[in-house]
Amino acid sequence: MEHPTRIVGFDPGLRKTGWGAIDVISNRLIFVGSGLITSDGTKDLASRLLELHNGVMGVLQRYEPQEVAVEQTFVNKDATATLKLGHARAVSLLAPAQLGLPVSEYAPNAVKKTVVGVGHADKKQVQVMVKMLLPKATFDSEDAADALAIAICHAHQRGHKAYKIA
């Protein structure tokens, strides 16, 4: 019997970072968990990043993934907002690297195209497809649904990467 590969996906944000965990067995996807990591907006940036780091590490230690996937940053019109998002994204990249986990990054359009079939799908379409692909999935926010979509994208793309390496 093939052992499952656990994948955790992160949808980084400074206020809210969504996370989603799935198991992959052959071509089967199994929902494991999802949720939200938040930071206190009244605190300074360094304290908020520490809160996110502690939350990401907590998810990684609890779910013990073999692989991690993180959504790439899209550029906002507001440079300050983009920079803050970049800081939060760095936390989502750094924490798994500290644990020696491989991390893959995916553009938002690549995630949508993989999960929905259209690169410019809206949030509702992503949620519907996540629910179809993971019928037992529960998520309490768009960010958690997006994180599951990122994990699903990685589950589909990781096979392609293995073929390229071979």
C-alpha angles and dihedrals in degrees: 000000000000117000117236121250112221116216126186119198124200129202099194125214134150095234097032130015114189121211133190131183126202137169120224120205111176101307096337121108119205125191113234105167147312140195150134134279113203137190129209108255092206092065128084120267096258092053091048091051089050090053090051092046092051090048094049091047089050091054092047093048093046098046099031098209124194091211137025131204125197129189115241120239119262116210116252124204086244109074093198092055091047091051092049090049088050090055091052090046090052089058090053089052098041100049097058090042088056087058093048094249122150112247126201125192128213132189115238092245091051090053092049093046092050096046103032102019093240124085094214099047118147126241093261092055090050091051092049092051093045088054090049093049093042105031093179093050120125122189129171098200144031088248093058091047090050091050090053088049089053090051090048090049090053092048089056097040097045091072090054090051091052091052091051091051093048 
